[in-house]
């Protein structure tokens, strides 16, 4: 009878001739193969040397994936309870980018079309790539990033692109086999962060409004995250907002499953990053950015200088009491005789002012915050206040 050899393999695995026992991050055993019954050998008539050899039992593989316990104990091993002391002693949240991108978790970055989401996501990647590998899934095509990367290097002379890698096609998060293939393709790079831009393009054939399809996409994101290291890694999902701009598009399961949710607003060129959710930390204060145009040093097909943008901190922050261009339009509309006393509802004001539907919510919220506009209750008409009238006079 052949003797079983048990040794420690890579990643904390115990490997044997007949099976593998894996140790998880807490040192708990998870069995991939094993036996249901061990037969004692017949030792009658054997001398001591033969008896010693016969006493070594081979553990054959099991076809059902359980360990050297019964079928019920095997699956139960992964649910082994932890004492409250162990939970208390877990380390605090670790960050890839302090207070914004957790080192082990899923971040949702959402905003309206054209708000600059991809520029911000690329900025995150380039901030990390000098010290750690990053994989960027350019699901809408990587060609447009050539100018952005050239502009970034022109704006940051002497800086290379570090360990930044692109996948120039969508990864279908609704197809587990394709997700497995993607993981196999990138795991050798040991990335700390994977960015999917955009989530909609990576839900091929799915409906982002259904909890079922969104749930599958979330599960795939989790699988990618778990594959990035013993404690998992970081994933950023870049996503669109609704037409009204008040929330992210699709099933609410997405926000619920995200560890960090960041909203990007673009108001007259001022980009504002707002933390809408921080699962295990304090929400960060809004961060203000702008897109700086930069010539890349190349020329396009027409011979004209090529240019793109880079993300930089905002030179100044629009403080309370400052009215944006859209804000002025809305104040002027509410000051018209037709709305001065009775006010106007959202749909009517959008049509009368010419403000884009996706910008209305941000615009009116700022005016209400600063006391220029009031609304008695949700769904009621918006009205200009006396303070708003005075502000409009100052702007005229």
VMD Tcl script that draws the C-alpha trace (Angstrom):
set ca {
  {0.00 0.00 0.00}
  {1.45 3.36 -1.01}
  {2.08 5.86 1.78}
  {0.34 9.23 1.71}
  {2.69 12.24 1.64}
  {1.38 15.40 3.31}
  {3.28 18.68 2.85}
  {2.63 22.39 2.90}
  {2.19 23.85 -0.59}
  {2.00 27.39 -1.90}
  {-0.63 29.72 -0.46}
  {-0.97 27.73 2.76}
  {-2.24 24.56 1.01}
  {-1.65 21.16 2.45}
  {-1.20 18.84 -0.50}
  {-1.33 15.08 -0.49}
  {-1.37 12.18 -2.95}
  {-5.12 11.91 -2.61}
  {-6.32 15.46 -2.01}
  {-5.76 19.03 -0.96}
  {-6.58 20.82 2.26}
  {-6.47 24.62 1.85}
  {-5.93 27.04 4.69}
  {-7.93 30.24 4.40}
  {-6.75 33.68 5.57}
  {-7.70 32.89 9.16}
  {-6.00 29.51 9.16}
  {-9.22 27.53 8.91}
  {-9.20 24.39 6.85}
  {-11.22 23.98 3.67}
  {-11.07 20.54 2.09}
  {-11.24 19.96 -1.61}
  {-10.98 16.17 -1.53}
  {-11.16 13.38 1.06}
  {-12.78 10.09 2.02}
  {-15.97 8.85 3.57}
  {-14.57 5.66 5.12}
  {-11.06 4.39 5.88}
  {-10.55 0.64 5.79}
  {-8.06 -0.75 8.32}
  {-5.51 -3.02 6.62}
  {-5.29 -6.73 7.42}
  {-2.08 -7.02 9.49}
  {-2.27 -10.72 10.32}
  {0.89 -12.63 9.50}
  {3.05 -9.49 8.96}
  {6.38 -8.85 10.68}
  {7.13 -5.47 12.31}
  {8.59 -3.86 9.18}
  {5.63 -4.96 7.09}
  {3.27 -3.83 9.86}
  {4.84 -0.35 9.91}
  {4.39 -0.01 6.15}
  {0.83 -1.30 6.29}
  {-0.08 1.19 9.03}
  {0.34 4.14 6.66}
  {-3.07 4.78 5.15}
  {-3.60 6.36 1.76}
  {-6.38 9.00 1.64}
  {-8.08 8.65 -1.75}
  {-9.77 11.59 -3.44}
  {-13.48 12.16 -3.04}
  {-15.72 12.94 -5.94}
  {-18.05 15.17 -3.94}
  {-15.49 17.81 -2.85}
  {-15.83 17.24 0.92}
  {-12.97 16.87 3.34}
  {-12.16 14.06 5.80}
  {-15.48 14.65 7.55}
  {-18.95 13.65 6.61}
  {-20.82 15.51 3.86}
  {-22.50 17.87 6.30}
  {-19.32 18.87 8.20}
  {-17.35 19.72 5.02}
  {-19.47 22.65 3.79}
  {-20.01 23.80 7.38}
  {-16.27 24.36 7.90}
  {-16.31 27.64 5.97}
  {-18.97 29.01 8.33}
  {-16.89 28.49 11.46}
  {-17.85 31.29 13.90}
  {-15.30 33.87 15.03}
  {-15.28 35.14 18.58}
  {-16.14 38.79 19.17}
  {-12.55 39.33 20.36}
  {-11.28 38.30 16.93}
  {-13.66 40.70 15.21}
  {-12.65 43.50 17.60}
  {-8.98 42.97 16.75}
  {-9.45 43.12 12.98}
  {-7.38 45.97 11.47}
  {-9.06 49.25 10.44}
  {-9.92 50.00 6.81}
  {-6.83 50.08 4.59}
  {-6.75 52.53 1.69}
  {-5.26 52.53 -1.78}
  {-6.09 56.23 -1.99}
  {-6.72 57.67 1.45}
  {-10.40 58.07 2.32}
  {-11.49 57.50 -1.29}
  {-10.52 54.05 -2.62}
  {-10.44 51.19 -0.07}
  {-7.66 48.64 -0.53}
  {-10.05 45.71 -0.19}
  {-13.47 46.54 -1.55}
  {-15.74 47.70 -4.35}
  {-16.03 51.40 -5.17}
  {-18.84 52.76 -7.32}
  {-17.93 55.95 -9.20}
  {-20.97 57.40 -10.95}
  {-21.97 60.57 -12.72}
  {-23.81 61.99 -15.69}
  {-22.69 61.33 -19.25}
  {-19.90 63.74 -20.12}
  {-19.18 64.65 -16.49}
  {-15.59 63.40 -16.68}
  {-15.91 59.99 -14.99}
  {-13.29 58.30 -17.17}
  {-10.82 61.14 -16.61}
  {-11.23 60.76 -12.84}
  {-10.94 56.96 -13.02}
  {-7.77 57.26 -15.13}
  {-6.39 59.76 -12.62}
  {-6.92 57.21 -9.84}
  {-5.07 54.60 -11.93}
  {-2.13 56.89 -12.71}
  {-1.78 57.93 -9.08}
  {-1.33 54.28 -8.11}
  {0.58 52.82 -11.08}
  {4.05 54.05 -10.04}
  {3.98 51.73 -7.03}
  {1.43 49.01 -7.80}
  {-0.03 47.29 -10.89}
  {-3.44 48.50 -12.08}
  {-5.66 46.94 -14.76}
  {-8.05 49.26 -16.61}
  {-10.87 47.60 -18.57}
  {-11.64 50.15 -21.29}
  {-14.96 48.60 -22.26}
  {-15.83 51.54 -24.51}
  {-12.49 51.20 -26.33}
  {-8.92 52.10 -25.42}
  {-8.08 54.18 -28.50}
  {-9.26 57.41 -26.88}
  {-6.84 56.90 -24.00}
  {-3.80 57.43 -26.22}
  {-4.29 61.21 -26.18}
  {-5.18 61.21 -22.47}
  {-2.02 59.31 -21.53}
  {0.12 61.53 -23.78}
  {-1.43 64.64 -22.21}
  {-0.77 63.28 -18.72}
  {2.90 62.67 -19.50}
  {3.22 66.11 -21.11}
  {1.75 67.65 -17.95}
  {4.01 65.47 -15.75}
  {7.42 65.57 -17.48}
  {9.76 62.77 -16.56}
  {6.97 60.54 -15.27}
  {6.35 57.20 -16.94}
  {3.07 55.33 -16.91}
  {4.23 52.89 -14.28}
  {2.47 49.54 -14.03}
  {-0.76 50.48 -15.78}
  {-2.29 47.89 -18.11}
  {-5.34 48.15 -20.36}
  {-7.84 45.55 -21.57}
  {-9.23 46.90 -24.83}
  {-12.63 45.22 -24.70}
  {-15.55 44.65 -22.40}
  {-15.54 41.81 -19.88}
  {-19.02 40.34 -19.64}
  {-19.68 40.25 -15.92}
  {-22.83 38.23 -16.57}
  {-20.79 35.35 -17.99}
  {-18.88 33.46 -15.23}
  {-16.70 31.64 -17.79}
  {-15.59 34.93 -19.33}
  {-14.89 36.36 -15.89}
  {-12.75 33.31 -15.08}
  {-10.82 33.82 -18.33}
  {-10.29 37.50 -17.47}
  {-9.00 36.59 -14.01}
  {-6.58 34.07 -15.55}
  {-5.32 36.75 -17.95}
  {-4.54 39.35 -15.26}
  {-3.72 37.41 -12.10}
  {-0.06 37.10 -13.09}
  {0.25 40.89 -12.99}
  {-0.80 40.91 -9.31}
  {-2.88 44.07 -9.70}
  {-4.05 45.89 -6.59}
  {-6.86 47.59 -8.52}
  {-9.12 46.68 -11.44}
  {-11.30 49.36 -13.06}
  {-14.35 48.47 -15.16}
  {-15.29 51.45 -17.37}
  {-18.20 51.32 -17.80}
  {-20.34 48.86 -15.85}
  {-23.11 49.10 -18.47}
  {-20.73 47.99 -21.23}
  {-19.65 45.06 -19.03}
  {-23.23 43.79 -18.62}
  {-23.55 42.53 -22.18}
  {-27.10 41.43 -22.93}
  {-28.25 42.16 -19.38}
  {-30.70 44.56 -17.78}
  {-29.09 46.77 -15.14}
  {-32.52 47.56 -13.72}
  {-33.14 43.98 -12.57}
  {-31.76 42.74 -9.28}
  {-30.98 39.39 -10.92}
  {-28.61 40.72 -13.59}
  {-27.10 43.33 -11.30}
  {-26.62 40.65 -8.66}
  {-24.67 38.52 -11.13}
  {-22.49 41.49 -12.07}
  {-21.82 42.18 -8.39}
  {-20.92 38.53 -7.78}
  {-18.47 38.64 -10.69}
  {-16.94 41.84 -9.33}
  {-16.54 40.08 -5.98}
  {-14.84 37.13 -7.68}
  {-12.37 39.45 -9.39}
  {-11.75 41.23 -6.10}
  {-11.10 37.95 -4.26}
  {-8.66 36.80 -6.95}
  {-6.37 39.80 -6.45}
  {-4.70 38.51 -3.28}
  {-5.10 36.58 -0.04}
  {-7.18 39.42 1.43}
  {-8.71 40.44 -1.88}
  {-8.12 43.64 -3.81}
  {-9.91 46.73 -5.05}
  {-12.43 47.14 -7.87}
  {-13.85 50.40 -9.24}
  {-17.09 50.25 -11.22}
  {-17.60 53.36 -13.37}
  {-21.31 53.91 -13.93}
  {-23.81 56.35 -15.41}
  {-26.38 58.42 -13.56}
  {-30.08 58.65 -14.33}
  {-31.44 61.34 -16.65}
  {-32.37 63.50 -13.69}
  {-28.87 63.16 -12.28}
  {-30.16 62.45 -8.78}
  {-28.92 58.87 -8.45}
  {-26.97 56.13 -10.19}
  {-28.69 54.14 -12.91}
  {-30.10 50.65 -12.41}
  {-30.94 48.36 -9.51}
  {-30.42 49.61 -5.98}
  {-28.54 46.38 -5.29}
  {-25.44 48.03 -6.78}
  {-25.21 50.77 -4.18}
  {-26.06 48.34 -1.42}
  {-23.21 46.02 -2.39}
  {-20.59 48.78 -2.75}
  {-18.16 49.61 0.04}
  {-17.65 53.15 -1.24}
  {-19.94 55.25 -3.44}
  {-18.60 58.42 -5.06}
  {-20.73 60.81 -7.11}
  {-19.13 63.07 -9.71}
  {-20.84 66.36 -10.62}
  {-19.67 68.75 -13.32}
  {-21.10 72.22 -12.89}
  {-19.72 74.79 -15.35}
  {-16.36 72.99 -15.46}
  {-16.04 72.51 -11.70}
  {-15.85 68.79 -10.90}
  {-17.05 67.79 -7.44}
  {-16.42 64.37 -5.93}
  {-18.95 63.65 -3.18}
  {-18.90 60.56 -0.98}
  {-22.42 59.15 -0.78}
  {-21.46 56.02 1.14}
  {-18.47 54.82 3.14}
  {-19.19 51.39 4.55}
  {-16.63 51.22 7.35}
  {-15.23 54.75 7.50}
  {-16.27 58.39 7.65}
  {-17.45 59.94 4.40}
  {-14.77 62.21 2.99}
  {-15.35 65.92 2.47}
  {-16.20 66.92 -1.13}
  {-13.14 67.23 -3.36}
  {-13.01 69.78 -6.15}
  {-11.26 69.26 -9.48}
  {-11.14 70.64 -12.98}
  {-10.08 69.34 -16.38}
  {-7.02 71.15 -17.69}
  {-6.62 71.12 -21.51}
  {-3.13 69.96 -22.56}
  {-1.63 69.61 -26.03}
  {-0.08 66.18 -26.44}
  {2.65 67.18 -28.87}
  {1.12 65.02 -31.59}
  {-1.00 65.96 -34.57}
  {-4.29 64.49 -35.75}
  {-5.20 63.38 -39.28}
  {-5.93 66.97 -40.28}
  {-2.52 68.11 -39.13}
  {-3.99 70.02 -36.19}
  {-2.35 69.82 -32.76}
  {-3.89 67.02 -30.69}
  {-5.07 67.88 -27.21}
  {-6.77 66.18 -24.28}
  {-7.33 66.92 -20.59}
  {-5.78 66.02 -17.27}
  {-7.42 66.15 -13.85}
  {-6.01 68.82 -11.52}
  {-7.19 70.29 -8.20}
  {-9.62 73.16 -8.67}
  {-7.96 76.58 -8.50}
  {-10.91 77.87 -6.53}
  {-13.99 76.39 -4.99}
  {-17.42 77.82 -5.70}
  {-18.42 78.96 -2.24}
  {-21.93 79.28 -0.90}
  {-23.72 82.28 -2.29}
  {-22.06 81.98 -5.69}
  {-24.57 81.36 -8.46}
  {-23.61 79.21 -11.44}
  {-24.73 79.84 -15.00}
  {-27.55 77.32 -14.64}
  {-28.46 78.81 -11.28}
  {-28.84 82.23 -12.83}
  {-31.05 80.80 -15.59}
  {-33.33 79.22 -13.00}
  {-33.52 82.38 -10.88}
  {-34.37 84.44 -13.97}
  {-37.10 81.97 -14.88}
  {-38.61 81.94 -11.38}
  {-38.56 85.74 -11.35}
  {-40.82 85.89 -14.40}
  {-44.37 87.03 -13.75}
  {-45.71 83.59 -14.62}
  {-43.77 82.00 -11.74}
  {-43.08 84.84 -9.31}
  {-46.00 84.17 -6.97}
  {-47.10 80.60 -7.72}
  {-43.71 79.10 -8.52}
  {-43.13 76.25 -10.95}
  {-42.69 72.52 -10.94}
  {-39.60 70.72 -12.23}
  {-40.83 69.72 -15.69}
  {-42.16 73.20 -16.42}
  {-39.03 74.95 -15.18}
  {-36.73 72.68 -17.20}
  {-38.64 73.57 -20.35}
  {-38.86 77.29 -19.55}
  {-35.24 77.77 -18.44}
  {-33.49 75.54 -20.97}
  {-31.52 73.78 -18.21}
  {-30.63 70.18 -19.05}
  {-32.73 67.65 -17.16}
  {-29.61 66.01 -15.75}
  {-28.41 69.34 -14.26}
  {-31.67 70.54 -12.74}
  {-31.48 68.65 -9.44}
  {-27.95 69.89 -8.65}
  {-28.83 73.44 -9.67}
  {-32.02 73.77 -7.62}
  {-30.43 72.02 -4.61}
  {-27.65 74.63 -4.52}
  {-30.15 77.48 -4.78}
  {-32.29 76.04 -1.97}
  {-29.17 75.51 0.16}
  {-28.21 79.18 -0.23}
  {-31.73 80.44 0.48}
  {-32.42 81.74 -3.05}
  {-35.20 79.24 -3.81}
  {-37.72 77.50 -1.58}
  {-40.02 74.50 -1.82}
  {-42.74 73.93 0.77}
  {-42.70 70.14 0.40}
  {-41.42 67.48 -1.94}
  {-43.33 67.60 -5.20}
  {-44.57 71.16 -4.56}
  {-43.61 74.07 -6.85}
  {-40.27 75.86 -6.49}
  {-40.42 79.60 -5.74}
  {-37.82 82.34 -5.72}
  {-37.27 83.95 -2.30}
  {-36.73 87.60 -1.46}
  {-33.04 86.77 -0.98}
  {-33.05 85.20 -4.43}
  {-34.58 88.35 -5.91}
  {-31.83 90.47 -4.35}
  {-29.13 88.08 -5.62}
  {-30.56 88.24 -9.12}
  {-30.46 92.04 -8.99}
  {-26.77 91.86 -8.07}
  {-26.09 89.62 -11.04}
  {-27.89 91.87 -13.52}
}
mol new
graphics top color blue
foreach p $ca { graphics top sphere $p radius 0.5 }
foreach p [lrange $ca 0 end-1] q [lrange $ca 1 end] { graphics top cylinder $p $q radius 0.2 }
display resetview
